[in-house]
Amino acid sequence: MKANTRADRAAAKLAIAVAGYGLGIDAAEISGPTRGSAPIAFARQVAMYLAHVAFEMSLNRVAIAFDRDRSTVGHACHLIEDRRDGVDFDDWIEGLESMLREAACVRVREAA
């Protein structure tokens, strides 16, 4: 596995953990190979969106890291972006993004 693919998968795991924490869903369920129930699928969509936005990963990189199709990731990101019109949801997702952005900064500082 390439180093950047390894880093992307680590970022995806962190996004899954944060989405799971925010929604009260086990990370193992979110990263499962099947769609799962609606709440699990939504948590996965949130995690994919977070990986794309907070870690500035392309849709293709997110797709590889999550073992999903690029079109699935694009669909997930559009769904989450559309929900950001709601103030409460926007505040909530912004908090999760902030957590991941801070984690990315810590990782960069520690690597230096």
SERO-4910 file (N, C-alpha, C, O; in steps of 0.05 Angstrom, whole numbers):
BEGIN
 pado doro    nc1    nc2    nc3   cac1   cac2   cac3    cc1    cc2    cc3    oc1    oc2    oc3
  Met    A     17    -24      0      0      0      0     18     25      0     37     27     16
  Lys    A     12     44    -18     28     68    -19     25     84      6      5     82     21
  Ala    A     45    101     12     45    117     36     21    136     37      8    139     57
  Asn    A     14    148     14     -8    167     14    -35    152     17    -53    163     29
  Thr    A    -37    128      7    -61    112     10    -63    104     40    -85    104     51
  Arg    A    -41     98     52    -41     91     81    -50    115     97    -66    112    116
  Ala    A    -39    139     91    -47    163    105    -77    169    100    -91    178    119
  Asp    A    -86    165     76   -115    170     70   -133    151     85   -153    159     96
  Arg    A   -124    126     88   -140    107    103   -140    114    133   -161    111    147
  Ala    A   -118    124    143   -117    133    170   -135    157    174   -149    159    195
  Ala    A   -135    176    155   -153    199    157   -182    190    156   -199    201    170
  Ala    A   -188    170    139   -216    160    137   -224    147    164   -246    151    173
  Lys    A   -206    132    176   -212    120    202   -218    141    223   -236    138    240
  Leu    A   -203    163    223   -208    185    242   -234    198    236   -249    205    255
  Ala    A   -241    203    211   -266    215    203   -289    197    212   -310    206    221
  Ile    A   -286    171    208   -306    151    217   -310    152    247   -333    152    257
  Ala    A   -288    154    261   -290    155    291   -304    180    300   -320    179    318
  Val    A   -298    203    288   -311    228    295   -340    228    288   -357    236    304
  Ala    A   -347    218    264   -375    216    257   -390    197    275   -412    203    284
  Gly    A   -378    175    282   -390    156    300   -394    167    327   -415    163    340
  Tyr    A   -375    182    337   -377    195    363   -400    216    362   -417    216    380
  Gly    A   -401    231    341   -422    252    339   -450    241    336   -469    254    343
  Leu    A   -452    217    325   -478    205    320   -484    182    338   -506    170    337
  Gly    A   -466    174    355   -470    152    373   -472    125    359   -487    107    367
  Ile    A   -455    122    339   -455     97    323   -427     85    323   -407    100    320
  Asp    A   -425     59    327   -399     46    328   -384     48    302   -396     44    280
  Ala    A   -359     55    304   -342     58    280   -341     33    262   -340     35    238
  Ala    A   -342     10    275   -341    -15    259   -366    -18    242   -364    -28    219
  Glu    A   -388     -8    251   -413    -10    234   -410     10    211   -419      3    189
  Ile    A   -399     33    216   -397     53    195   -378     44    173   -383     48    149
  Ser    A   -356     30    181   -337     22    161   -343     -6    149   -326    -17    134
  Gly    A   -365    -17    155   -373    -43    145   -375    -44    115   -379    -23    102
  Pro    A   -374    -67    103   -375    -70     74   -402    -65     61   -404    -60     37
  Thr    A   -423    -67     77   -450    -63     66   -461    -36     75   -450    -23     92
  Arg    A   -483    -29     62   -496     -3     68   -504      0     97   -500     20    109
  Gly    A   -517    -21    107   -527    -20    134   -553     -5    136   -565      2    116
  Ser    A   -562      0    160   -587     14    165   -584     44    156   -561     53    151
  Ala    A   -606     58    155   -605     86    147   -587    103    166   -571    119    156
  Pro    A   -588     99    192   -570    115    209   -540    108    204   -523    126    206
  Ile    A   -534     83    199   -506     76    193   -497     88    166   -475     98    164
  Ala    A   -515     86    146   -508     98    120   -504    128    123   -486    139    110
  Phe    A   -521    142    139   -518    170    143   -492    177    157   -478    196    149
  Ala    A   -485    161    177   -459    165    191   -436    162    171   -416    177    173
  Arg    A   -437    143    153   -416    139    133   -415    163    114   -393    172    107
  Gln    A   -438    173    107   -439    197     90   -426    221    104   -411    236     92
  Val    A   -432    224    129   -419    246    145   -389    242    146   -374    261    141
  Ala    A   -380    217    151   -351    211    152   -337    217    125   -316    228    125
  Met    A   -350    209    103   -338    214     77   -336    244     72   -316    254     61
  Tyr    A   -358    259     79   -358    288     76   -336    300     92   -321    318     83
  Leu    A   -333    292    117   -312    303    134   -284    297    123   -267    315    124
  Ala    A   -280    274    113   -254    267    102   -248    286     78   -226    295     75
  His    A   -268    290     61   -265    307     38   -260    336     46   -241    349     35
  Val    A   -275    347     65   -273    375     72   -251    381     92   -234    398     87
  Ala    A   -250    366    113   -231    372    135   -202    365    127   -183    379    134
  Phe    A   -199    343    112   -172    335    104   -165    342     75   -144    336     65
  Glu    A   -183    356     62   -179    366     35   -172    343     16   -155    346     -2
  Met    A   -185    320     19   -180    297      2   -199    299    -22   -222    307    -19
  Ser    A   -190    292    -45   -207    291    -69   -228    269    -65   -225    251    -48
  Leu    A   -249    271    -81   -270    251    -79   -259    223    -86   -267    203    -74
  Asn    A   -240    222   -105   -228    196   -112   -212    185    -89   -214    161    -84
  Arg    A   -196    201    -76   -181    192    -53   -199    182    -31   -193    162    -18
  Val    A   -221    197    -26   -240    188     -5   -252    161    -13   -255    144      4
  Ala    A   -259    158    -38   -271    133    -47   -252    110    -43   -260     89    -33
  Ile    A   -227    113    -49   -207     92    -45   -204     86    -15   -204     63     -7
  Ala    A   -202    107      1   -198    104     30   -222     90     44   -219     75     63
  Phe    A   -246     94     33   -270     82     44   -279     57     30   -299     45     37
  Asp    A   -264     48      9   -271     25     -7   -299     28    -19   -315     10    -18
  Arg    A   -304     52    -30   -330     57    -43   -325     69    -70   -302     76    -77
  Asp    A   -346     71    -86   -344     84   -113   -342    114   -109   -353    125    -90
  Arg    A   -329    127   -128   -327    156   -128   -355    169   -129   -360    189   -115
  Ser    A   -373    157   -144   -400    168   -147   -415    167   -120   -431    184   -114
  Thr    A   -409    146   -104   -421    144    -77   -412    167    -59   -428    178    -44
  Val    A   -386    172    -61   -375    194    -45   -386    221    -54   -393    238    -37
  Gly    A   -388    225    -80   -399    250    -90   -428    254    -81   -436    276    -73
  His    A   -443    232    -81   -471    233    -72   -473    240    -42   -489    257    -34
  Ala    A   -456    227    -27   -455    233      2   -448    262      8   -461    274     24
  Cys    A   -428    272     -6   -420    300     -1   -442    319     -9   -446    339      5
  His    A   -456    314    -31   -478    332    -38   -500    331    -18   -512    352    -11
  Leu    A   -507    307     -8   -528    305     13   -521    321     38   -538    335     49
  Ile    A   -496    318     47   -488    332     71   -487    362     66   -496    378     83
  Glu    A   -477    370     44   -475    398     38   -503    410     37   -507    433     46
  Asp    A   -522    396     25   -550    406     24   -561    410     52   -577    428     57
  Arg    A   -554    392     71   -565    394     98   -553    417    113   -563    425    134
  Arg    A   -531    428    104   -517    451    118   -534    476    116   -527    496    130
  Asp    A   -555    476    101   -573    499    100   -587    503    127   -594    526    134
  Gly    A   -589    482    143   -601    484    170   -580    493    189   -558    482    190
  Val    A   -586    513    205   -566    525    223   -556    505    243   -531    504    248
  Asp    A   -573    490    256   -565    471    276   -546    449    264   -525    443    276
  Phe    A   -554    439    241   -537    419    228   -510    431    220   -489    419    223
  Asp    A   -511    455    209   -486    468    200   -467    472    224   -443    467    222
  Asp    A   -478    481    247   -461    484    271   -450    458    280   -426    456    287
  Trp    A   -466    437    279   -457    410    287   -434    400    269   -414    391    279
  Ile    A   -439    401    243   -419    391    225   -393    408    226   -371    397    222
  Glu    A   -396    434    230   -373    451    232   -356    444    257   -332    444    256
  Gly    A   -369    436    279   -355    427    302   -339    402    297   -316    399    306
  Leu    A   -351    383    282   -336    359    275   -313    365    256   -291    354    259
  Glu    A   -317    382    237   -296    391    219   -273    403    234   -249    397    229
  Ser    A   -279    420    253   -259    433    270   -242    413    284   -217    415    286
  Met    A   -255    392    295   -240    371    309   -219    358    291   -196    353    298
  Leu    A   -229    352    267   -211    338    248   -189    356    237   -166    347    234
  Arg    A   -195    381    233   -175    400    224   -153    403    245   -129    405    239
  Glu    A   -161    404    270   -142    406    292   -125    381    293   -101    383    298
  Ala    A   -137    358    290   -122    333    290   -101    333    267    -79    323    270
  Ala    A   -109    344    244    -90    345    221    -67    363    228    -44    357    220
  Cys    A    -72    385    241    -51    404    249    -32    391    269     -7    395    267
  Val    A    -43    376    288    -26    362    308     -8    342    294     15    340    300
  Arg    A    -19    327    275     -4    307    261     19    320    246     41    309    246
  Val    A     14    343    233     35    356    217     57    367    236     80    364    231
  Arg    A     49    379    259     68    389    278     85    367    290    109    371    293
  Glu    A     73    344    296     88    322    307    108    309    287    129    299    295
  Ala    A    101    311    261    118    299    241    142    316    235    162    307    225
  Ala    A    140    342    242    162    360    236    186    358    255    206    372    252
***
